[in-house]
Amino acid sequence: MTYIAKPRLHHPTLTTNKVGYTRRDYEGRISTLCAGCGHDSISAAIIQACWELDIEPHRVAKLSGIGCSSKTPDYFLGASHGFNTVHGRMPSALTGANLANRDLLYLGVSGDGDSASIGLGQFAHAMRRGVCMAYIVENNGVYGLTKGQFSATADSGSKSKKGVINSDSPVDLVGLALQLGATYVARSFSGDKAQLVPLIKGAMTHGGAAFIDVISPCVTFNNHGGSTKSYDYVRQHNEAVSRIDFIPQHSEISTDYGPGEAVEVKQHDGTMLRLRKLHPDYDPTDRYAAMSYMQAHQARGEIVTGLLYLDPLATDLHRSLNTSEKPLNALGVAQLCPGAQALEKINAALR
């Protein structure tokens, strides 16, 4: 795969934040995702959030798994630490890195396949252990890298590009995060930057297990049966010497609506996504009320967006394990290997 790097030279009049960085300093490589992909909007929101928070890029560790969403860390925070794990294993790699160096800000980026299918167990344990991180799932309900099959988050009754009806119940990652003990839980839409940027800023500074489920439409797999412009129709009526995909460009889907309001957002395939933004009087500090509220509106066909739950007294894995205030990677031999006498004292306590 060929990567195209952005020019290093910046215009001298670009605005800088309090730590001396321009917004361009938080960008990465040029995206290779489909034009109009909601994932690119999420990358832009992460860039904006980190710039507004005056975060030094080298203080961030970004980790991902496998999938379209897991490619996106290459498109933001190019000067930060990064690690791309195997499929579904991002949470455990992030947990290990966090335990070794608690001084970094940890950002986990995943997808609905990476977190709700092969990585569901990893997701669950990261939430229940309270790993200090911002965990963002870019949720499009399909496996984009393998031609748009239903993912585990696809709603029951939804139709694929081939006209197949999904009969399976969806995995609700927001509901799981609430049940498993996450202390910051939110949902947003990739096209609502005004809502998404503040939610990411809150997650990055929360100090506990923060989870954001972002509905991010896939612009490629919206060609259903009966369309003469669909990939399947063209292949059936074209005597080609090779099998080549052409991905048409689409405009970004965006919306703007006020607190307490509901809006229907038309997708590229003509289907409607109904979003409802939390009203100003909503209390996000009641975990069980949040679960009830979300399920009640889900039964009405609405996807609730906003900060669903926040524990103002959140703790993280370091506090639970009573780890050293000094990062493990900064400890010397004297602290890591205190000698036989200290080991004997530990063994005696276990007898």
VEXTORSE-833794 format. One record per residue (C-alpha): residue in three letters; z, x, y; residue number from 1. Coordinates in steps of 0.5 Angstrom, whole numbers. Layout:
BEGIN
ATOM  residu     zz     xx     yy  num
ATOM     ALA      Z      X      Y  NUM
...
//
This chain:
BEGIN
ATOM  residu     zz     xx     yy  num
ATOM     MET      0      0      0    1
ATOM     THR     -2      3      7    2
ATOM     TYR      3      2     12    3
ATOM     ILE      2      2     20    4
ATOM     ALA      7      5     24    5
ATOM     LYS      8      3     31    6
ATOM     PRO      7      7     37    7
ATOM     ARG     13     11     39    8
ATOM     LEU     12     11     46    9
ATOM     HIS     15      6     50   10
ATOM     HIS     14      4     57   11
ATOM     PRO     19      7     62   12
ATOM     THR     21      0     65   13
ATOM     LEU     23     -3     59   14
ATOM     THR     30     -6     59   15
ATOM     THR     36     -3     56   16
ATOM     ASN     42     -5     53   17
ATOM     LYS     49     -2     54   18
ATOM     VAL     48      3     49   19
ATOM     GLY     41      5     52   20
ATOM     TYR     37      2     47   21
ATOM     THR     31     -2     49   22
ATOM     ARG     29     -8     44   23
ATOM     ARG     23     -4     42   24
ATOM     ASP     28      1     39   25
ATOM     TYR     31     -4     34   26
ATOM     GLU     24     -6     31   27
ATOM     GLY     21     -3     25   28
ATOM     ARG     14     -2     22   29
ATOM     ILE      8     -7     23   30
ATOM     SER      9    -13     18   31
ATOM     THR      4    -14     12   32
ATOM     LEU      7    -21     11   33
ATOM     CYS      2    -27     12   34
ATOM     ALA      0    -29     19   35
ATOM     GLY      5    -34     21   36
ATOM     CYS     10    -33     16   37
ATOM     GLY     17    -35     18   38
ATOM     HIS     20    -29     15   39
ATOM     ASP     17    -25     21   40
ATOM     SER     21    -30     26   41
ATOM     ILE     27    -28     22   42
ATOM     SER     26    -21     23   43
ATOM     ALA     25    -22     30   44
ATOM     ALA     31    -26     31   45
ATOM     ILE     35    -20     28   46
ATOM     ILE     32    -15     32   47
ATOM     GLN     34    -20     38   48
ATOM     ALA     41    -21     36   49
ATOM     CYS     42    -13     35   50
ATOM     TRP     40    -11     41   51
ATOM     GLU     44    -17     45   52
ATOM     LEU     50    -14     41   53
ATOM     ASP     49     -7     43   54
ATOM     ILE     49     -5     36   55
ATOM     GLU     47      3     35   56
ATOM     PRO     42      2     30   57
ATOM     HIS     45      8     26   58
ATOM     ARG     51      4     25   59
ATOM     VAL     47     -1     21   60
ATOM     ALA     46     -1     13   61
ATOM     LYS     41     -6     11   62
ATOM     LEU     40     -8      4   63
ATOM     SER     35    -12      0   64
ATOM     GLY     32    -14     -7   65
ATOM     ILE     25    -16     -9   66
ATOM     GLY     21    -21     -6   67
ATOM     CYS     17    -23      0   68
ATOM     SER     24    -23      4   69
ATOM     SER     26    -17      1   70
ATOM     LYS     20    -13      4   71
ATOM     THR     22    -15     11   72
ATOM     PRO     28    -10     12   73
ATOM     ASP     22     -5     13   74
ATOM     TYR     20     -9     19   75
ATOM     PHE     26     -9     23   76
ATOM     LEU     32     -3     25   77
ATOM     GLY     27      2     23   78
ATOM     ALA     33      7     25   79
ATOM     SER     38      4     21   80
ATOM     HIS     40      6     14   81
ATOM     GLY     36      2      8   82
ATOM     PHE     36      1      1   83
ATOM     ASN     32     -3     -3   84
ATOM     THR     35     -5    -10   85
ATOM     VAL     32     -8    -16   86
ATOM     HIS     31    -16    -17   87
ATOM     GLY     37    -20    -15   88
ATOM     ARG     42    -14    -15   89
ATOM     MET     43    -13     -7   90
ATOM     PRO     50    -16     -7   91
ATOM     SER     53    -11    -12   92
ATOM     ALA     49     -5     -9   93
ATOM     LEU     52     -7     -2   94
ATOM     THR     59     -8     -5   95
ATOM     GLY     59     -1     -7   96
ATOM     ALA     56      2     -1   97
ATOM     ASN     61     -2      3   98
ATOM     LEU     67      0     -1   99
ATOM     ALA     65      8      0  100
ATOM     ASN     64      7      8  101
ATOM     ARG     67      1     11  102
ATOM     ASP     65      4     18  103
ATOM     LEU     58      1     18  104
ATOM     LEU     55     -6     19  105
ATOM     TYR     52     -9     13  106
ATOM     LEU     46    -13     13  107
ATOM     GLY     44    -16      6  108
ATOM     VAL     37    -20      6  109
ATOM     SER     35    -24      1  110
ATOM     GLY     30    -29     -2  111
ATOM     ASP     31    -36     -5  112
ATOM     GLY     29    -33    -12  113
ATOM     ASP     33    -26    -11  114
ATOM     SER     39    -30    -10  115
ATOM     ALA     39    -37    -13  116
ATOM     SER     35    -35    -19  117
ATOM     ILE     36    -28    -22  118
ATOM     GLY     41    -26    -17  119
ATOM     LEU     45    -32    -17  120
ATOM     GLY     51    -29    -21  121
ATOM     GLN     51    -23    -16  122
ATOM     PHE     51    -28    -10  123
ATOM     ALA     57    -31    -13  124
ATOM     HIS     61    -25    -14  125
ATOM     ALA     60    -22     -7  126
ATOM     MET     62    -29     -4  127
ATOM     ARG     68    -30     -8  128
ATOM     ARG     70    -23     -7  129
ATOM     GLY     70    -23      1  130
ATOM     VAL     65    -17      2  131
ATOM     CYS     65    -16      9  132
ATOM     MET     57    -17     11  133
ATOM     ALA     52    -21     14  134
ATOM     TYR     48    -24      8  135
ATOM     ILE     42    -28     10  136
ATOM     VAL     37    -32      5  137
ATOM     GLU     30    -33      7  138
ATOM     ASN     29    -39      4  139
ATOM     ASN     22    -42      3  140
ATOM     GLY     23    -46     -4  141
ATOM     VAL     17    -42     -8  142
ATOM     TYR     16    -35    -11  143
ATOM     GLY     11    -32     -6  144
ATOM     LEU      9    -26     -9  145
ATOM     THR      7    -29    -16  146
ATOM     LYS      3    -35    -13  147
ATOM     GLY      8    -40    -11  148
ATOM     GLN     12    -43    -17  149
ATOM     PHE     18    -47    -15  150
ATOM     SER     24    -43    -14  151
ATOM     ALA     31    -45    -16  152
ATOM     THR     32    -48     -9  153
ATOM     ALA     26    -53     -9  154
ATOM     ASP     28    -60     -8  155
ATOM     SER     27    -65    -14  156
ATOM     GLY     21    -69    -13  157
ATOM     SER     17    -64     -8  158
ATOM     LYS     10    -62    -10  159
ATOM     SER      7    -55    -11  160
ATOM     LYS      0    -53     -8  161
ATOM     LYS     -3    -55    -15  162
ATOM     GLY      0    -62    -15  163
ATOM     VAL      6    -61    -20  164
ATOM     ILE     12    -65    -18  165
ATOM     ASN     19    -61    -19  166
ATOM     SER     24    -65    -23  167
ATOM     ASP     29    -60    -23  168
ATOM     SER     35    -60    -19  169
ATOM     PRO     36    -55    -13  170
ATOM     VAL     41    -50    -13  171
ATOM     ASP     44    -51     -6  172
ATOM     LEU     46    -44     -4  173
ATOM     VAL     50    -47      2  174
ATOM     GLY     54    -51     -2  175
ATOM     LEU     56    -45     -7  176
ATOM     ALA     58    -41     -1  177
ATOM     LEU     63    -46      1  178
ATOM     GLN     66    -47     -6  179
ATOM     LEU     66    -39     -7  180
ATOM     GLY     70    -38     -1  181
ATOM     ALA     65    -35      4  182
ATOM     THR     69    -35     11  183
ATOM     TYR     62    -36     15  184
ATOM     VAL     57    -41     13  185
ATOM     ALA     51    -43     17  186
ATOM     ARG     44    -46     16  187
ATOM     SER     38    -45     21  188
ATOM     PHE     31    -46     21  189
ATOM     SER     26    -40     22  190
ATOM     GLY     23    -43     28  191
ATOM     ASP     29    -45     32  192
ATOM     LYS     30    -38     35  193
ATOM     ALA     35    -41     40  194
ATOM     GLN     40    -43     34  195
ATOM     LEU     38    -37     30  196
ATOM     VAL     40    -31     34  197
ATOM     PRO     47    -34     36  198
ATOM     LEU     48    -35     29  199
ATOM     ILE     46    -28     27  200
ATOM     LYS     50    -25     32  201
ATOM     GLY     56    -29     30  202
ATOM     ALA     55    -27     22  203
ATOM     MET     54    -19     24  204
ATOM     THR     61    -19     28  205
ATOM     HIS     65    -24     23  206
ATOM     GLY     69    -19     19  207
ATOM     GLY     68    -22     13  208
ATOM     ALA     63    -25      8  209
ATOM     ALA     58    -29     13  210
ATOM     PHE     52    -33     10  211
ATOM     ILE     46    -36     13  212
ATOM     ASP     41    -40      9  213
ATOM     VAL     35    -40     13  214
ATOM     ILE     29    -45     12  215
ATOM     SER     23    -41     12  216
ATOM     PRO     16    -44     11  217
ATOM     CYS     11    -41      7  218
ATOM     VAL      4    -41     10  219
ATOM     THR      0    -39      4  220
ATOM     PHE      2    -44     -1  221
ATOM     ASN      0    -50      2  222
ATOM     ASN     -6    -52     -1  223
ATOM     HIS     -6    -58     -5  224
ATOM     GLY    -10    -61    -10  225
ATOM     GLY    -16    -65     -7  226
ATOM     SER    -17    -60     -2  227
ATOM     THR    -24    -57     -1  228
ATOM     LYS    -21    -51      2  229
ATOM     SER    -16    -49     -3  230
ATOM     TYR    -16    -43     -7  231
ATOM     ASP    -17    -47    -13  232
ATOM     TYR    -23    -51    -11  233
ATOM     VAL    -27    -45     -8  234
ATOM     ARG    -26    -41    -15  235
ATOM     GLN    -28    -47    -19  236
ATOM     HIS    -35    -47    -14  237
ATOM     ASN    -36    -40    -13  238
ATOM     GLU    -39    -35    -18  239
ATOM     ALA    -36    -29    -15  240
ATOM     VAL    -36    -22    -18  241
ATOM     SER    -29    -21    -17  242
ATOM     ARG    -23    -25    -16  243
ATOM     ILE    -21    -24     -8  244
ATOM     ASP    -16    -28     -4  245
ATOM     PHE    -17    -30      3  246
ATOM     ILE    -11    -32      7  247
ATOM     PRO    -12    -36     13  248
ATOM     GLN     -8    -35     19  249
ATOM     HIS     -3    -40     21  250
ATOM     SER      1    -41     27  251
ATOM     GLU      8    -40     27  252
ATOM     ILE     12    -47     26  253
ATOM     SER     17    -48     32  254
ATOM     THR     22    -53     34  255
ATOM     ASP     27    -54     40  256
ATOM     TYR     32    -60     39  257
ATOM     GLY     39    -61     42  258
ATOM     PRO     46    -61     39  259
ATOM     GLY     47    -68     35  260
ATOM     GLU     40    -69     35  261
ATOM     ALA     35    -70     29  262
ATOM     VAL     28    -68     29  263
ATOM     GLU     22    -68     24  264
ATOM     VAL     18    -62     23  265
ATOM     LYS     11    -62     21  266
ATOM     GLN      9    -57     16  267
ATOM     HIS      2    -53     15  268
ATOM     ASP      1    -58      9  269
ATOM     GLY      2    -64     12  270
ATOM     THR      9    -65      9  271
ATOM     MET     15    -67     14  272
ATOM     LEU     22    -63     14  273
ATOM     ARG     27    -67     17  274
ATOM     LEU     33    -63     21  275
ATOM     ARG     39    -65     24  276
ATOM     LYS     43    -60     29  277
ATOM     LEU     51    -61     29  278
ATOM     HIS     54    -65     34  279
ATOM     PRO     58    -61     39  280
ATOM     ASP     65    -65     37  281
ATOM     TYR     64    -62     30  282
ATOM     ASP     70    -58     27  283
ATOM     PRO     67    -52     23  284
ATOM     THR     74    -50     21  285
ATOM     ASP     75    -55     15  286
ATOM     ARG     72    -53      9  287
ATOM     TYR     72    -59      5  288
ATOM     ALA     70    -63     11  289
ATOM     ALA     64    -59     12  290
ATOM     MET     62    -60      4  291
ATOM     SER     62    -67      5  292
ATOM     TYR     59    -67     12  293
ATOM     MET     53    -63      9  294
ATOM     GLN     52    -67      2  295
ATOM     ALA     52    -74      6  296
ATOM     HIS     47    -72     11  297
ATOM     GLN     43    -69      5  298
ATOM     ALA     43    -76      1  299
ATOM     ARG     40    -78      8  300
ATOM     GLY     34    -73      7  301
ATOM     GLU     37    -69     13  302
ATOM     ILE     38    -61     13  303
ATOM     VAL     44    -60     17  304
ATOM     THR     43    -54     21  305
ATOM     GLY     48    -50     25  306
ATOM     LEU     55    -46     24  307
ATOM     LEU     58    -51     18  308
ATOM     TYR     64    -47     17  309
ATOM     LEU     68    -41     20  310
ATOM     ASP     75    -39     18  311
ATOM     PRO     78    -35     24  312
ATOM     LEU     83    -32     20  313
ATOM     ALA     78    -29     15  314
ATOM     THR     80    -23     10  315
ATOM     ASP     75    -18      7  316
ATOM     LEU     75    -14      0  317
ATOM     HIS     78     -8      3  318
ATOM     ARG     84    -12      6  319
ATOM     SER     85    -15     -1  320
ATOM     LEU     84     -8     -5  321
ATOM     ASN     89     -5      0  322
ATOM     THR     84      1      1  323
ATOM     SER     84      7      5  324
ATOM     GLU     83      6     13  325
ATOM     LYS     79     12     12  326
ATOM     PRO     72     11      9  327
ATOM     LEU     72     14      2  328
ATOM     ASN     66     18      3  329
ATOM     ALA     70     22      9  330
ATOM     LEU     76     23      4  331
ATOM     GLY     77     30      2  332
ATOM     VAL     79     33     -5  333
ATOM     ALA     86     33     -3  334
ATOM     GLN     86     26     -2  335
ATOM     LEU     81     24     -8  336
ATOM     CYS     85     29    -13  337
ATOM     PRO     92     29    -11  338
ATOM     GLY     94     32    -18  339
ATOM     ALA     97     31    -25  340
ATOM     GLN    104     29    -22  341
ATOM     ALA    101     23    -18  342
ATOM     LEU     97     21    -24  343
ATOM     GLU    103     21    -28  344
ATOM     LYS    107     17    -23  345
ATOM     ILE    101     12    -23  346
ATOM     ASN    101     12    -31  347
ATOM     ALA    108     11    -31  348
ATOM     ALA    107      5    -27  349
ATOM     LEU    103      2    -32  350
ATOM     ARG    107      3    -38  351
//
